Amino acid sequence: MLCEKRDGLLKFLIKNKIDAKIHYPINIHEQYPFKKYYKNNLNITNALNNKIISLPIHENLTLKEINKVTSCIKKYYKK
């Protein structure tokens, strides 16, 4: 999910016992083994990486759990 105020949303979701994560905190082009291959400045990639959050998604999510995630996200952005 792309979102504004990602870090605040992540903290809010975790506080509400929702298993949200940032799965790729460091872009591949910024990781040590790959830095030598990326000489260009990847501004768009960097900007998008700061807005991505991973929400719980698996085949066993109940409708109640899905509604909890969506309602928490809505609640956070209504602040």
mmJSON file of the N, C-alpha and C atoms, coordinates in Angstrom:
{"data_MODEL":{"atom_site":{
"group_PDB":["ATOM","ATOM","ATOM","ATOM","ATOM","ATOM","ATOM","ATOM","ATOM","ATOM","ATOM","ATOM","ATOM","ATOM","ATOM","ATOM","ATOM","ATOM","ATOM","ATOM","ATOM","ATOM","ATOM","ATOM","ATOM","ATOM","ATOM","ATOM","ATOM","ATOM","ATOM","ATOM","ATOM","ATOM","ATOM","ATOM","ATOM","ATOM","ATOM","ATOM","ATOM","ATOM","ATOM","ATOM","ATOM","ATOM","ATOM","ATOM","ATOM","ATOM","ATOM","ATOM","ATOM","ATOM","ATOM","ATOM","ATOM","ATOM","ATOM","ATOM","ATOM","ATOM","ATOM","ATOM","ATOM","ATOM","ATOM","ATOM","ATOM","ATOM","ATOM","ATOM","ATOM","ATOM","ATOM","ATOM","ATOM","ATOM","ATOM","ATOM","ATOM","ATOM","ATOM","ATOM","ATOM","ATOM","ATOM","ATOM","ATOM","ATOM","ATOM","ATOM","ATOM","ATOM","ATOM","ATOM","ATOM","ATOM","ATOM","ATOM","ATOM","ATOM","ATOM","ATOM","ATOM","ATOM","ATOM","ATOM","ATOM","ATOM","ATOM","ATOM","ATOM","ATOM","ATOM","ATOM","ATOM","ATOM","ATOM","ATOM","ATOM","ATOM","ATOM","ATOM","ATOM","ATOM","ATOM","ATOM","ATOM","ATOM","ATOM","ATOM","ATOM","ATOM","ATOM","ATOM","ATOM","ATOM","ATOM","ATOM","ATOM","ATOM","ATOM","ATOM","ATOM","ATOM","ATOM","ATOM","ATOM","ATOM","ATOM","ATOM","ATOM","ATOM","ATOM","ATOM","ATOM","ATOM","ATOM","ATOM","ATOM","ATOM","ATOM","ATOM","ATOM","ATOM","ATOM","ATOM","ATOM","ATOM","ATOM","ATOM","ATOM","ATOM","ATOM","ATOM","ATOM","ATOM","ATOM","ATOM","ATOM","ATOM","ATOM","ATOM","ATOM","ATOM","ATOM","ATOM","ATOM","ATOM","ATOM","ATOM","ATOM","ATOM","ATOM","ATOM","ATOM","ATOM","ATOM","ATOM","ATOM","ATOM","ATOM","ATOM","ATOM","ATOM","ATOM","ATOM","ATOM","ATOM","ATOM","ATOM","ATOM","ATOM","ATOM","ATOM","ATOM","ATOM","ATOM","ATOM","ATOM","ATOM","ATOM","ATOM","ATOM","ATOM","ATOM","ATOM","ATOM","ATOM","ATOM","ATOM","ATOM","ATOM","ATOM","ATOM","ATOM"],
"id":[1,2,3,4,5,6,7,8,9,10,11,12,13,14,15,16,17,18,19,20,21,22,23,24,25,26,27,28,29,30,31,32,33,34,35,36,37,38,39,40,41,42,43,44,45,46,47,48,49,50,51,52,53,54,55,56,57,58,59,60,61,62,63,64,65,66,67,68,69,70,71,72,73,74,75,76,77,78,79,80,81,82,83,84,85,86,87,88,89,90,91,92,93,94,95,96,97,98,99,100,101,102,103,104,105,106,107,108,109,110,111,112,113,114,115,116,117,118,119,120,121,122,123,124,125,126,127,128,129,130,131,132,133,134,135,136,137,138,139,140,141,142,143,144,145,146,147,148,149,150,151,152,153,154,155,156,157,158,159,160,161,162,163,164,165,166,167,168,169,170,171,172,173,174,175,176,177,178,179,180,181,182,183,184,185,186,187,188,189,190,191,192,193,194,195,196,197,198,199,200,201,202,203,204,205,206,207,208,209,210,211,212,213,214,215,216,217,218,219,220,221,222,223,224,225,226,227,228,229,230,231,232,233,234,235,236,237],
"type_symbol":["N","C","C","N","C","C","N","C","C","N","C","C","N","C","C","N","C","C","N","C","C","N","C","C","N","C","C","N","C","C","N","C","C","N","C","C","N","C","C","N","C","C","N","C","C","N","C","C","N","C","C","N","C","C","N","C","C","N","C","C","N","C","C","N","C","C","N","C","C","N","C","C","N","C","C","N","C","C","N","C","C","N","C","C","N","C","C","N","C","C","N","C","C","N","C","C","N","C","C","N","C","C","N","C","C","N","C","C","N","C","C","N","C","C","N","C","C","N","C","C","N","C","C","N","C","C","N","C","C","N","C","C","N","C","C","N","C","C","N","C","C","N","C","C","N","C","C","N","C","C","N","C","C","N","C","C","N","C","C","N","C","C","N","C","C","N","C","C","N","C","C","N","C","C","N","C","C","N","C","C","N","C","C","N","C","C","N","C","C","N","C","C","N","C","C","N","C","C","N","C","C","N","C","C","N","C","C","N","C","C","N","C","C","N","C","C","N","C","C","N","C","C","N","C","C","N","C","C","N","C","C","N","C","C","N","C","C"],
"label_atom_id":["N","CA","C","N","CA","C","N","CA","C","N","CA","C","N","CA","C","N","CA","C","N","CA","C","N","CA","C","N","CA","C","N","CA","C","N","CA","C","N","CA","C","N","CA","C","N","CA","C","N","CA","C","N","CA","C","N","CA","C","N","CA","C","N","CA","C","N","CA","C","N","CA","C","N","CA","C","N","CA","C","N","CA","C","N","CA","C","N","CA","C","N","CA","C","N","CA","C","N","CA","C","N","CA","C","N","CA","C","N","CA","C","N","CA","C","N","CA","C","N","CA","C","N","CA","C","N","CA","C","N","CA","C","N","CA","C","N","CA","C","N","CA","C","N","CA","C","N","CA","C","N","CA","C","N","CA","C","N","CA","C","N","CA","C","N","CA","C","N","CA","C","N","CA","C","N","CA","C","N","CA","C","N","CA","C","N","CA","C","N","CA","C","N","CA","C","N","CA","C","N","CA","C","N","CA","C","N","CA","C","N","CA","C","N","CA","C","N","CA","C","N","CA","C","N","CA","C","N","CA","C","N","CA","C","N","CA","C","N","CA","C","N","CA","C","N","CA","C","N","CA","C","N","CA","C","N","CA","C","N","CA","C","N","CA","C","N","CA","C","N","CA","C","N","CA","C"],
"label_alt_id":[null,null,null,null,null,null,null,null,null,null,null,null,null,null,null,null,null,null,null,null,null,null,null,null,null,null,null,null,null,null,null,null,null,null,null,null,null,null,null,null,null,null,null,null,null,null,null,null,null,null,null,null,null,null,null,null,null,null,null,null,null,null,null,null,null,null,null,null,null,null,null,null,null,null,null,null,null,null,null,null,null,null,null,null,null,null,null,null,null,null,null,null,null,null,null,null,null,null,null,null,null,null,null,null,null,null,null,null,null,null,null,null,null,null,null,null,null,null,null,null,null,null,null,null,null,null,null,null,null,null,null,null,null,null,null,null,null,null,null,null,null,null,null,null,null,null,null,null,null,null,null,null,null,null,null,null,null,null,null,null,null,null,null,null,null,null,null,null,null,null,null,null,null,null,null,null,null,null,null,null,null,null,null,null,null,null,null,null,null,null,null,null,null,null,null,null,null,null,null,null,null,null,null,null,null,null,null,null,null,null,null,null,null,null,null,null,null,null,null,null,null,null,null,null,null,null,null,null,null,null,null,null,null,null,null,null,null],
"label_comp_id":["MET","MET","MET","LEU","LEU","LEU","CYS","CYS","CYS","GLU","GLU","GLU","LYS","LYS","LYS","ARG","ARG","ARG","ASP","ASP","ASP","GLY","GLY","GLY","LEU","LEU","LEU","LEU","LEU","LEU","LYS","LYS","LYS","PHE","PHE","PHE","LEU","LEU","LEU","ILE","ILE","ILE","LYS","LYS","LYS","ASN","ASN","ASN","LYS","LYS","LYS","ILE","ILE","ILE","ASP","ASP","ASP","ALA","ALA","ALA","LYS","LYS","LYS","ILE","ILE","ILE","HIS","HIS","HIS","TYR","TYR","TYR","PRO","PRO","PRO","ILE","ILE","ILE","ASN","ASN","ASN","ILE","ILE","ILE","HIS","HIS","HIS","GLU","GLU","GLU","GLN","GLN","GLN","TYR","TYR","TYR","PRO","PRO","PRO","PHE","PHE","PHE","LYS","LYS","LYS","LYS","LYS","LYS","TYR","TYR","TYR","TYR","TYR","TYR","LYS","LYS","LYS","ASN","ASN","ASN","ASN","ASN","ASN","LEU","LEU","LEU","ASN","ASN","ASN","ILE","ILE","ILE","THR","THR","THR","ASN","ASN","ASN","ALA","ALA","ALA","LEU","LEU","LEU","ASN","ASN","ASN","ASN","ASN","ASN","LYS","LYS","LYS","ILE","ILE","ILE","ILE","ILE","ILE","SER","SER","SER","LEU","LEU","LEU","PRO","PRO","PRO","ILE","ILE","ILE","HIS","HIS","HIS","GLU","GLU","GLU","ASN","ASN","ASN","LEU","LEU","LEU","THR","THR","THR","LEU","LEU","LEU","LYS","LYS","LYS","GLU","GLU","GLU","ILE","ILE","ILE","ASN","ASN","ASN","LYS","LYS","LYS","VAL","VAL","VAL","THR","THR","THR","SER","SER","SER","CYS","CYS","CYS","ILE","ILE","ILE","LYS","LYS","LYS","LYS","LYS","LYS","TYR","TYR","TYR","TYR","TYR","TYR","LYS","LYS","LYS","LYS","LYS","LYS"],
"label_asym_id":["A","A","A","A","A","A","A","A","A","A","A","A","A","A","A","A","A","A","A","A","A","A","A","A","A","A","A","A","A","A","A","A","A","A","A","A","A","A","A","A","A","A","A","A","A","A","A","A","A","A","A","A","A","A","A","A","A","A","A","A","A","A","A","A","A","A","A","A","A","A","A","A","A","A","A","A","A","A","A","A","A","A","A","A","A","A","A","A","A","A","A","A","A","A","A","A","A","A","A","A","A","A","A","A","A","A","A","A","A","A","A","A","A","A","A","A","A","A","A","A","A","A","A","A","A","A","A","A","A","A","A","A","A","A","A","A","A","A","A","A","A","A","A","A","A","A","A","A","A","A","A","A","A","A","A","A","A","A","A","A","A","A","A","A","A","A","A","A","A","A","A","A","A","A","A","A","A","A","A","A","A","A","A","A","A","A","A","A","A","A","A","A","A","A","A","A","A","A","A","A","A","A","A","A","A","A","A","A","A","A","A","A","A","A","A","A","A","A","A","A","A","A","A","A","A","A","A","A","A","A","A","A","A","A","A","A","A"],
"label_entity_id":["1","1","1","1","1","1","1","1","1","1","1","1","1","1","1","1","1","1","1","1","1","1","1","1","1","1","1","1","1","1","1","1","1","1","1","1","1","1","1","1","1","1","1","1","1","1","1","1","1","1","1","1","1","1","1","1","1","1","1","1","1","1","1","1","1","1","1","1","1","1","1","1","1","1","1","1","1","1","1","1","1","1","1","1","1","1","1","1","1","1","1","1","1","1","1","1","1","1","1","1","1","1","1","1","1","1","1","1","1","1","1","1","1","1","1","1","1","1","1","1","1","1","1","1","1","1","1","1","1","1","1","1","1","1","1","1","1","1","1","1","1","1","1","1","1","1","1","1","1","1","1","1","1","1","1","1","1","1","1","1","1","1","1","1","1","1","1","1","1","1","1","1","1","1","1","1","1","1","1","1","1","1","1","1","1","1","1","1","1","1","1","1","1","1","1","1","1","1","1","1","1","1","1","1","1","1","1","1","1","1","1","1","1","1","1","1","1","1","1","1","1","1","1","1","1","1","1","1","1","1","1","1","1","1","1","1","1"],
"label_seq_id":[1,1,1,2,2,2,3,3,3,4,4,4,5,5,5,6,6,6,7,7,7,8,8,8,9,9,9,10,10,10,11,11,11,12,12,12,13,13,13,14,14,14,15,15,15,16,16,16,17,17,17,18,18,18,19,19,19,20,20,20,21,21,21,22,22,22,23,23,23,24,24,24,25,25,25,26,26,26,27,27,27,28,28,28,29,29,29,30,30,30,31,31,31,32,32,32,33,33,33,34,34,34,35,35,35,36,36,36,37,37,37,38,38,38,39,39,39,40,40,40,41,41,41,42,42,42,43,43,43,44,44,44,45,45,45,46,46,46,47,47,47,48,48,48,49,49,49,50,50,50,51,51,51,52,52,52,53,53,53,54,54,54,55,55,55,56,56,56,57,57,57,58,58,58,59,59,59,60,60,60,61,61,61,62,62,62,63,63,63,64,64,64,65,65,65,66,66,66,67,67,67,68,68,68,69,69,69,70,70,70,71,71,71,72,72,72,73,73,73,74,74,74,75,75,75,76,76,76,77,77,77,78,78,78,79,79,79],
"pdbx_PDB_ins_code":[null,null,null,null,null,null,null,null,null,null,null,null,null,null,null,null,null,null,null,null,null,null,null,null,null,null,null,null,null,null,null,null,null,null,null,null,null,null,null,null,null,null,null,null,null,null,null,null,null,null,null,null,null,null,null,null,null,null,null,null,null,null,null,null,null,null,null,null,null,null,null,null,null,null,null,null,null,null,null,null,null,null,null,null,null,null,null,null,null,null,null,null,null,null,null,null,null,null,null,null,null,null,null,null,null,null,null,null,null,null,null,null,null,null,null,null,null,null,null,null,null,null,null,null,null,null,null,null,null,null,null,null,null,null,null,null,null,null,null,null,null,null,null,null,null,null,null,null,null,null,null,null,null,null,null,null,null,null,null,null,null,null,null,null,null,null,null,null,null,null,null,null,null,null,null,null,null,null,null,null,null,null,null,null,null,null,null,null,null,null,null,null,null,null,null,null,null,null,null,null,null,null,null,null,null,null,null,null,null,null,null,null,null,null,null,null,null,null,null,null,null,null,null,null,null,null,null,null,null,null,null,null,null,null,null,null,null],
"Cartn_x":[0.849,0.0,0.893,0.593,1.27,0.502,1.209,0.505,1.344,0.654,1.296,1.466,2.432,2.698,2.869,3.652,3.812,4.247,5.248,5.782,4.746,3.992,2.928,1.837,1.466,0.454,0.947,2.188,2.75,2.671,3.077,3.023,1.586,0.664,-0.748,-1.293,-0.971,-1.455,-0.875,0.406,1.04,0.432,0.186,-0.441,-1.824,-2.491,-3.811,-3.747,-2.575,-2.345,-2.609,-2.191,-2.257,-0.828,-0.58,0.77,1.208,1.439,1.927,3.444,4.082,5.555,6.072,7.34,8.076,9.033,8.697,9.469,10.793,10.878,12.114,12.537,13.097,13.466,14.608,15.421,16.534,16.367,16.334,16.225,17.41,17.197,18.267,19.469,19.226,20.34,21.147,20.626,21.342,22.056,21.819,22.448,23.876,24.752,26.186,26.561,26.078,26.535,26.138,25.122,24.609,24.956,25.491,25.754,26.615,27.574,28.486,27.793,26.624,25.902,24.939,24.66,23.695,24.397,24.724,25.402,24.399,23.212,22.197,21.474,20.957,20.155,18.716,18.183,16.843,15.841,15.567,14.705,13.295,12.714,11.34,11.295,12.255,12.332,12.462,13.322,13.518,12.244,11.558,10.323,9.246,9.112,8.099,8.432,9.686,10.081,9.696,9.638,9.273,7.769,6.993,5.536,4.911,5.726,5.188,5.101,3.969,3.754,3.112,3.49,2.905,1.854,0.666,-0.447,-0.606,-1.265,-1.484,-2.316,-1.843,-2.572,-2.243,-3.241,-3.104,-4.493,-4.542,-5.819,-6.677,-6.106,-6.871,-7.417,-7.255,-7.822,-9.337,-9.917,-11.377,-11.9,-13.158,-13.773,-13.655,-13.771,-13.634,-12.23,-11.205,-9.828,-9.602,-10.138,-10.011,-10.679,-11.862,-12.577,-11.817,-11.143,-10.348,-9.202,-8.523,-7.415,-7.93,-8.971,-9.484,-10.024,-10.708,-11.232,-10.108,-9.039,-7.894,-7.214,-7.079,-6.467,-7.326,-8.624,-9.536,-9.461,-9.442,-9.377,-8.096,-6.988,-5.709,-5.744,-6.267,-6.249,-7.333,-8.306,-9.318,-8.813,-7.692,-7.125,-6.845],
"Cartn_y":[-1.166,0.0,1.227,2.193,3.489,4.413,5.09,5.948,7.157,8.19,9.365,9.105,9.739,9.598,8.128,7.406,5.971,5.559,6.21,5.788,5.955,7.036,7.236,6.195,5.892,4.861,3.508,3.188,1.909,1.785,2.82,2.796,2.629,3.332,3.267,1.852,1.235,-0.114,-1.124,-1.015,-1.933,-1.758,-0.512,-0.224,-0.876,-0.981,-1.602,-3.088,-3.677,-5.116,-5.609,-4.789,-5.178,-5.384,-6.521,-6.93,-6.258,-4.971,-4.218,-4.123,-4.034,-4.004,-3.141,-2.818,-2.239,-3.345,-4.027,-5.201,-4.858,-3.735,-3.356,-1.963,-1.858,-0.54,0.115,-0.707,-0.172,-0.657,0.279,-0.08,-0.935,-1.784,-2.674,-1.874,-0.752,0.027,0.735,0.738,1.355,0.323,-0.943,-1.993,-2.209,-2.487,-2.551,-3.402,-4.624,-5.457,-4.912,-4.056,-3.587,-2.14,-1.397,0.031,0.312,-0.53,-0.279,-0.379,-1.009,-1.169,-0.02,0.802,1.887,3.229,3.862,5.158,6.312,6.038,7.078,7.319,8.523,8.851,8.425,7.509,6.973,7.671,8.935,9.759,9.205,8.73,8.218,6.945,6.067,4.843,5.17,6.108,6.501,7.094,7.942,8.566,7.512,6.584,5.535,4.615,4.316,3.428,3.999,5.303,5.939,5.999,5.484,5.513,4.125,3.092,1.729,1.068,0.449,-0.319,-1.644,-2.701,-4.017,-4.321,-4.611,-4.941,-6.454,-6.95,-8.388,-8.868,-9.909,-10.479,-11.968,-12.755,-14.206,-14.816,-16.058,-16.714,-16.956,-16.834,-17.107,-15.853,-14.686,-13.47,-13.563,-13.255,-13.252,-11.891,-11.825,-10.547,-9.566,-10.058,-9.213,-8.596,-9.383,-8.88,-7.862,-8.132,-7.193,-5.869,-5.943,-4.725,-3.954,-4.673,-4.004,-3.22,-3.823,-3.14,-1.893,-2.031,-0.88,0.209,-0.168,0.855,1.577,0.871,1.522,2.512,2.132,3.039,4.282,4.098,5.244,6.136,5.508,6.252,7.078,6.496,7.205,8.463,8.343,9.484,10.51,10.185,11.168,12.106,11.744,12.588,13.984],
"Cartn_z":[0.0,0.0,0.0,-0.856,-0.832,0.093,0.971,1.92,2.315,2.696,3.28,4.779,5.38,6.818,7.204,6.413,6.579,7.981,8.515,9.812,10.923,10.859,11.848,11.711,10.478,10.246,10.738,10.463,10.913,12.432,13.145,14.611,15.1,14.449,14.823,14.618,13.492,13.216,14.199,14.477,15.428,16.822,17.205,18.5,18.587,17.44,17.389,17.04,17.251,17.077,15.65,14.689,13.284,12.808,12.201,11.817,10.505,10.56,9.399,9.494,8.339,8.323,7.18,7.283,6.166,5.737,4.668,4.27,3.612,2.968,2.28,2.74,3.949,4.473,3.697,3.025,2.239,0.802,-0.128,-1.541,-1.958,-2.943,-3.392,-3.894,-4.548,-5.086,-3.998,-2.773,-1.66,-0.783,-1.029,-0.245,-0.726,0.201,-0.072,-1.286,-1.412,-2.541,-3.921,-3.962,-5.244,-5.568,-4.616,-4.813,-6.04,-6.301,-7.422,-8.778,-8.83,-10.093,-10.387,-9.386,-9.543,-9.355,-10.442,-10.39,-10.472,-11.007,-11.158,-9.836,-9.68,-8.517,-8.816,-8.052,-8.289,-7.372,-7.675,-6.825,-6.68,-7.777,-7.717,-6.874,-7.076,-6.279,-4.802,-4.474,-3.077,-2.488,-3.248,-2.758,-2.515,-3.443,-3.283,-2.119,-1.923,-0.837,0.524,0.639,1.905,2.124,1.161,1.278,1.274,1.187,1.074,2.445,2.685,3.916,3.51,4.184,3.905,4.958,4.481,5.365,5.423,6.465,6.54,5.347,4.711,3.587,3.52,3.709,3.582,3.482,3.105,2.818,4.057,5.23,6.454,7.131,6.518,7.107,7.097,8.22,8.288,7.864,7.557,7.201,8.369,9.572,10.765,10.825,10.535,10.555,9.438,8.274,7.154,7.5,8.09,8.491,9.563,10.456,11.497,10.86,9.901,9.222,8.515,7.743,6.983,7.902,8.965,9.868,10.609,10.958,11.618,10.677,9.421,8.449,8.285,8.153,8.029,9.269,10.434,11.696,11.777,11.367,11.419,10.545,9.352,8.436,8.74,9.577,9.967,11.042,11.688,12.758,12.258],
"occupancy":[1.0,1.0,1.0,1.0,1.0,1.0,1.0,1.0,1.0,1.0,1.0,1.0,1.0,1.0,1.0,1.0,1.0,1.0,1.0,1.0,1.0,1.0,1.0,1.0,1.0,1.0,1.0,1.0,1.0,1.0,1.0,1.0,1.0,1.0,1.0,1.0,1.0,1.0,1.0,1.0,1.0,1.0,1.0,1.0,1.0,1.0,1.0,1.0,1.0,1.0,1.0,1.0,1.0,1.0,1.0,1.0,1.0,1.0,1.0,1.0,1.0,1.0,1.0,1.0,1.0,1.0,1.0,1.0,1.0,1.0,1.0,1.0,1.0,1.0,1.0,1.0,1.0,1.0,1.0,1.0,1.0,1.0,1.0,1.0,1.0,1.0,1.0,1.0,1.0,1.0,1.0,1.0,1.0,1.0,1.0,1.0,1.0,1.0,1.0,1.0,1.0,1.0,1.0,1.0,1.0,1.0,1.0,1.0,1.0,1.0,1.0,1.0,1.0,1.0,1.0,1.0,1.0,1.0,1.0,1.0,1.0,1.0,1.0,1.0,1.0,1.0,1.0,1.0,1.0,1.0,1.0,1.0,1.0,1.0,1.0,1.0,1.0,1.0,1.0,1.0,1.0,1.0,1.0,1.0,1.0,1.0,1.0,1.0,1.0,1.0,1.0,1.0,1.0,1.0,1.0,1.0,1.0,1.0,1.0,1.0,1.0,1.0,1.0,1.0,1.0,1.0,1.0,1.0,1.0,1.0,1.0,1.0,1.0,1.0,1.0,1.0,1.0,1.0,1.0,1.0,1.0,1.0,1.0,1.0,1.0,1.0,1.0,1.0,1.0,1.0,1.0,1.0,1.0,1.0,1.0,1.0,1.0,1.0,1.0,1.0,1.0,1.0,1.0,1.0,1.0,1.0,1.0,1.0,1.0,1.0,1.0,1.0,1.0,1.0,1.0,1.0,1.0,1.0,1.0,1.0,1.0,1.0,1.0,1.0,1.0,1.0,1.0,1.0,1.0,1.0,1.0,1.0,1.0,1.0,1.0,1.0,1.0],
"B_iso_or_equiv":[0.0,0.0,0.0,0.0,0.0,0.0,0.0,0.0,0.0,0.0,0.0,0.0,0.0,0.0,0.0,0.0,0.0,0.0,0.0,0.0,0.0,0.0,0.0,0.0,0.0,0.0,0.0,0.0,0.0,0.0,0.0,0.0,0.0,0.0,0.0,0.0,0.0,0.0,0.0,0.0,0.0,0.0,0.0,0.0,0.0,0.0,0.0,0.0,0.0,0.0,0.0,0.0,0.0,0.0,0.0,0.0,0.0,0.0,0.0,0.0,0.0,0.0,0.0,0.0,0.0,0.0,0.0,0.0,0.0,0.0,0.0,0.0,0.0,0.0,0.0,0.0,0.0,0.0,0.0,0.0,0.0,0.0,0.0,0.0,0.0,0.0,0.0,0.0,0.0,0.0,0.0,0.0,0.0,0.0,0.0,0.0,0.0,0.0,0.0,0.0,0.0,0.0,0.0,0.0,0.0,0.0,0.0,0.0,0.0,0.0,0.0,0.0,0.0,0.0,0.0,0.0,0.0,0.0,0.0,0.0,0.0,0.0,0.0,0.0,0.0,0.0,0.0,0.0,0.0,0.0,0.0,0.0,0.0,0.0,0.0,0.0,0.0,0.0,0.0,0.0,0.0,0.0,0.0,0.0,0.0,0.0,0.0,0.0,0.0,0.0,0.0,0.0,0.0,0.0,0.0,0.0,0.0,0.0,0.0,0.0,0.0,0.0,0.0,0.0,0.0,0.0,0.0,0.0,0.0,0.0,0.0,0.0,0.0,0.0,0.0,0.0,0.0,0.0,0.0,0.0,0.0,0.0,0.0,0.0,0.0,0.0,0.0,0.0,0.0,0.0,0.0,0.0,0.0,0.0,0.0,0.0,0.0,0.0,0.0,0.0,0.0,0.0,0.0,0.0,0.0,0.0,0.0,0.0,0.0,0.0,0.0,0.0,0.0,0.0,0.0,0.0,0.0,0.0,0.0,0.0,0.0,0.0,0.0,0.0,0.0,0.0,0.0,0.0,0.0,0.0,0.0,0.0,0.0,0.0,0.0,0.0,0.0],
"pdbx_formal_charge":[null,null,null,null,null,null,null,null,null,null,null,null,null,null,null,null,null,null,null,null,null,null,null,null,null,null,null,null,null,null,null,null,null,null,null,null,null,null,null,null,null,null,null,null,null,null,null,null,null,null,null,null,null,null,null,null,null,null,null,null,null,null,null,null,null,null,null,null,null,null,null,null,null,null,null,null,null,null,null,null,null,null,null,null,null,null,null,null,null,null,null,null,null,null,null,null,null,null,null,null,null,null,null,null,null,null,null,null,null,null,null,null,null,null,null,null,null,null,null,null,null,null,null,null,null,null,null,null,null,null,null,null,null,null,null,null,null,null,null,null,null,null,null,null,null,null,null,null,null,null,null,null,null,null,null,null,null,null,null,null,null,null,null,null,null,null,null,null,null,null,null,null,null,null,null,null,null,null,null,null,null,null,null,null,null,null,null,null,null,null,null,null,null,null,null,null,null,null,null,null,null,null,null,null,null,null,null,null,null,null,null,null,null,null,null,null,null,null,null,null,null,null,null,null,null,null,null,null,null,null,null,null,null,null,null,null,null],
"auth_seq_id":[1,1,1,2,2,2,3,3,3,4,4,4,5,5,5,6,6,6,7,7,7,8,8,8,9,9,9,10,10,10,11,11,11,12,12,12,13,13,13,14,14,14,15,15,15,16,16,16,17,17,17,18,18,18,19,19,19,20,20,20,21,21,21,22,22,22,23,23,23,24,24,24,25,25,25,26,26,26,27,27,27,28,28,28,29,29,29,30,30,30,31,31,31,32,32,32,33,33,33,34,34,34,35,35,35,36,36,36,37,37,37,38,38,38,39,39,39,40,40,40,41,41,41,42,42,42,43,43,43,44,44,44,45,45,45,46,46,46,47,47,47,48,48,48,49,49,49,50,50,50,51,51,51,52,52,52,53,53,53,54,54,54,55,55,55,56,56,56,57,57,57,58,58,58,59,59,59,60,60,60,61,61,61,62,62,62,63,63,63,64,64,64,65,65,65,66,66,66,67,67,67,68,68,68,69,69,69,70,70,70,71,71,71,72,72,72,73,73,73,74,74,74,75,75,75,76,76,76,77,77,77,78,78,78,79,79,79],
"auth_comp_id":["MET","MET","MET","LEU","LEU","LEU","CYS","CYS","CYS","GLU","GLU","GLU","LYS","LYS","LYS","ARG","ARG","ARG","ASP","ASP","ASP","GLY","GLY","GLY","LEU","LEU","LEU","LEU","LEU","LEU","LYS","LYS","LYS","PHE","PHE","PHE","LEU","LEU","LEU","ILE","ILE","ILE","LYS","LYS","LYS","ASN","ASN","ASN","LYS","LYS","LYS","ILE","ILE","ILE","ASP","ASP","ASP","ALA","ALA","ALA","LYS","LYS","LYS","ILE","ILE","ILE","HIS","HIS","HIS","TYR","TYR","TYR","PRO","PRO","PRO","ILE","ILE","ILE","ASN","ASN","ASN","ILE","ILE","ILE","HIS","HIS","HIS","GLU","GLU","GLU","GLN","GLN","GLN","TYR","TYR","TYR","PRO","PRO","PRO","PHE","PHE","PHE","LYS","LYS","LYS","LYS","LYS","LYS","TYR","TYR","TYR","TYR","TYR","TYR","LYS","LYS","LYS","ASN","ASN","ASN","ASN","ASN","ASN","LEU","LEU","LEU","ASN","ASN","ASN","ILE","ILE","ILE","THR","THR","THR","ASN","ASN","ASN","ALA","ALA","ALA","LEU","LEU","LEU","ASN","ASN","ASN","ASN","ASN","ASN","LYS","LYS","LYS","ILE","ILE","ILE","ILE","ILE","ILE","SER","SER","SER","LEU","LEU","LEU","PRO","PRO","PRO","ILE","ILE","ILE","HIS","HIS","HIS","GLU","GLU","GLU","ASN","ASN","ASN","LEU","LEU","LEU","THR","THR","THR","LEU","LEU","LEU","LYS","LYS","LYS","GLU","GLU","GLU","ILE","ILE","ILE","ASN","ASN","ASN","LYS","LYS","LYS","VAL","VAL","VAL","THR","THR","THR","SER","SER","SER","CYS","CYS","CYS","ILE","ILE","ILE","LYS","LYS","LYS","LYS","LYS","LYS","TYR","TYR","TYR","TYR","TYR","TYR","LYS","LYS","LYS","LYS","LYS","LYS"],
"auth_asym_id":["A","A","A","A","A","A","A","A","A","A","A","A","A","A","A","A","A","A","A","A","A","A","A","A","A","A","A","A","A","A","A","A","A","A","A","A","A","A","A","A","A","A","A","A","A","A","A","A","A","A","A","A","A","A","A","A","A","A","A","A","A","A","A","A","A","A","A","A","A","A","A","A","A","A","A","A","A","A","A","A","A","A","A","A","A","A","A","A","A","A","A","A","A","A","A","A","A","A","A","A","A","A","A","A","A","A","A","A","A","A","A","A","A","A","A","A","A","A","A","A","A","A","A","A","A","A","A","A","A","A","A","A","A","A","A","A","A","A","A","A","A","A","A","A","A","A","A","A","A","A","A","A","A","A","A","A","A","A","A","A","A","A","A","A","A","A","A","A","A","A","A","A","A","A","A","A","A","A","A","A","A","A","A","A","A","A","A","A","A","A","A","A","A","A","A","A","A","A","A","A","A","A","A","A","A","A","A","A","A","A","A","A","A","A","A","A","A","A","A","A","A","A","A","A","A","A","A","A","A","A","A","A","A","A","A","A","A"],
"auth_atom_id":["N","CA","C","N","CA","C","N","CA","C","N","CA","C","N","CA","C","N","CA","C","N","CA","C","N","CA","C","N","CA","C","N","CA","C","N","CA","C","N","CA","C","N","CA","C","N","CA","C","N","CA","C","N","CA","C","N","CA","C","N","CA","C","N","CA","C","N","CA","C","N","CA","C","N","CA","C","N","CA","C","N","CA","C","N","CA","C","N","CA","C","N","CA","C","N","CA","C","N","CA","C","N","CA","C","N","CA","C","N","CA","C","N","CA","C","N","CA","C","N","CA","C","N","CA","C","N","CA","C","N","CA","C","N","CA","C","N","CA","C","N","CA","C","N","CA","C","N","CA","C","N","CA","C","N","CA","C","N","CA","C","N","CA","C","N","CA","C","N","CA","C","N","CA","C","N","CA","C","N","CA","C","N","CA","C","N","CA","C","N","CA","C","N","CA","C","N","CA","C","N","CA","C","N","CA","C","N","CA","C","N","CA","C","N","CA","C","N","CA","C","N","CA","C","N","CA","C","N","CA","C","N","CA","C","N","CA","C","N","CA","C","N","CA","C","N","CA","C","N","CA","C","N","CA","C","N","CA","C","N","CA","C","N","CA","C","N","CA","C","N","CA","C","N","CA","C"],
"pdbx_PDB_model_num":[1,1,1,1,1,1,1,1,1,1,1,1,1,1,1,1,1,1,1,1,1,1,1,1,1,1,1,1,1,1,1,1,1,1,1,1,1,1,1,1,1,1,1,1,1,1,1,1,1,1,1,1,1,1,1,1,1,1,1,1,1,1,1,1,1,1,1,1,1,1,1,1,1,1,1,1,1,1,1,1,1,1,1,1,1,1,1,1,1,1,1,1,1,1,1,1,1,1,1,1,1,1,1,1,1,1,1,1,1,1,1,1,1,1,1,1,1,1,1,1,1,1,1,1,1,1,1,1,1,1,1,1,1,1,1,1,1,1,1,1,1,1,1,1,1,1,1,1,1,1,1,1,1,1,1,1,1,1,1,1,1,1,1,1,1,1,1,1,1,1,1,1,1,1,1,1,1,1,1,1,1,1,1,1,1,1,1,1,1,1,1,1,1,1,1,1,1,1,1,1,1,1,1,1,1,1,1,1,1,1,1,1,1,1,1,1,1,1,1,1,1,1,1,1,1,1,1,1,1,1,1,1,1,1,1,1,1]
}}}
